[in-house]
């Protein structure tokens, strides 16, 4: 039986409440812990590294989607079980790391 709610969810509408609550709570809890311990201070963010990190995170999420699951599952469970998709994912992970390091070296060399 599917539950429907009459109120419209604005923040993370496609993520179920069981996952949405810990995600939001993680950010709020980390902010409160840093603020209450006087370890939080706003600082100027450099745009180039922030954008690079943002797009790298998107690529990691896309790669996880393409690899049909978490990399931990593939590397710890799939390879010892000799699963072909896990071996292919491991090759993709190593290749992605190599490409990523080459890209970072190229970006640093341009400065």
C-alpha positions as CSV (number, residue, x, y, z in Angstrom):
1,X,0.0,0.0,0.0
2,X,1.5,3.3,-1.0
3,X,1.2,6.4,1.2
4,X,0.5,9.7,-0.3
5,X,0.8,13.1,1.4
6,X,-1.1,16.2,0.6
7,X,1.7,18.6,1.4
8,X,4.3,19.3,-1.3
9,X,7.9,18.5,-0.4
10,X,10.2,21.3,-1.4
11,X,13.7,20.0,-0.3
12,X,14.8,16.8,-2.0
13,X,11.3,15.8,-3.3
14,X,12.3,12.5,-4.9
15,X,14.3,11.2,-1.9
16,X,12.1,9.2,0.6
17,X,11.7,10.7,4.1
18,X,13.8,7.9,5.6
19,X,16.8,9.1,3.7
20,X,16.0,12.8,3.5
21,X,15.9,13.3,7.3
22,X,19.4,12.0,8.0
23,X,20.8,14.0,5.1
24,X,19.4,17.2,6.4
25,X,20.2,16.3,10.0
26,X,23.8,15.6,9.1
27,X,24.3,19.1,7.8
28,X,22.4,20.8,10.6
29,X,24.2,18.7,13.2
30,X,27.7,19.4,11.8
31,X,26.9,23.1,11.6
32,X,25.7,23.2,15.2
33,X,28.6,21.2,16.5
34,X,31.1,23.5,14.8
35,X,29.3,26.7,15.8
36,X,28.9,25.7,19.5
37,X,32.5,24.6,19.8
38,X,33.6,28.0,18.2
39,X,35.2,26.2,15.3
40,X,33.0,27.6,12.6
41,X,34.0,30.7,10.7
42,X,32.9,31.8,7.3
43,X,35.7,32.3,4.8
44,X,36.0,33.2,1.1
45,X,35.7,30.2,-1.2
46,X,37.8,30.0,-4.3
47,X,35.6,29.5,-7.2
48,X,37.8,27.2,-9.3
49,X,38.4,24.5,-6.7
50,X,34.8,24.6,-5.5
51,X,33.5,24.1,-9.1
52,X,36.0,21.3,-9.7
53,X,34.9,19.5,-6.5
54,X,31.2,20.0,-7.4
55,X,31.6,18.5,-10.8
56,X,33.8,15.7,-9.5
57,X,31.1,14.8,-7.0
58,X,28.5,14.7,-9.9
59,X,30.8,12.4,-11.9
60,X,31.3,10.1,-8.9
61,X,27.5,9.9,-8.4
62,X,27.0,9.2,-12.2
63,X,29.7,6.5,-12.1
64,X,28.0,4.9,-9.1
65,X,24.8,4.8,-11.1
66,X,26.5,3.3,-14.1
67,X,28.3,0.7,-12.1
68,X,25.0,-0.4,-10.6
69,X,26.0,0.2,-7.0
70,X,28.5,1.3,-4.5
71,X,32.2,0.9,-5.3
72,X,32.7,-0.8,-1.9
73,X,30.3,-3.6,-2.9
74,X,32.2,-4.2,-6.1
75,X,35.7,-4.1,-4.6
76,X,35.1,-5.9,-1.3
77,X,32.3,-8.4,-2.3
78,X,32.2,-8.6,-6.1
79,X,35.9,-9.2,-7.0
80,X,36.4,-12.1,-4.5
81,X,33.2,-13.6,-5.9
82,X,34.6,-13.2,-9.4
83,X,31.7,-11.2,-10.7
84,X,32.3,-9.8,-14.2
85,X,30.6,-6.4,-13.5
86,X,32.7,-5.9,-10.4
87,X,35.9,-6.6,-12.3
88,X,34.8,-4.2,-15.0
89,X,33.9,-1.6,-12.3
90,X,37.4,-2.0,-10.8
91,X,39.0,-1.3,-14.2
92,X,36.8,1.7,-14.6
93,X,37.6,2.9,-11.1
94,X,41.4,2.7,-11.7
95,X,40.9,4.3,-15.1
96,X,38.8,7.1,-13.7
97,X,41.4,7.8,-11.0
98,X,44.1,8.0,-13.6
99,X,42.1,10.3,-15.8
100,X,41.2,12.4,-12.8
101,X,44.8,12.8,-11.6
102,X,45.8,13.8,-15.1
103,X,43.1,16.4,-15.3
104,X,44.1,17.8,-11.9
105,X,47.7,18.0,-13.0
106,X,46.6,19.8,-16.2
107,X,44.5,22.3,-14.2
108,X,47.3,23.0,-11.8
109,X,49.8,23.4,-14.6
110,X,47.6,26.1,-16.2
111,X,47.8,28.4,-13.2
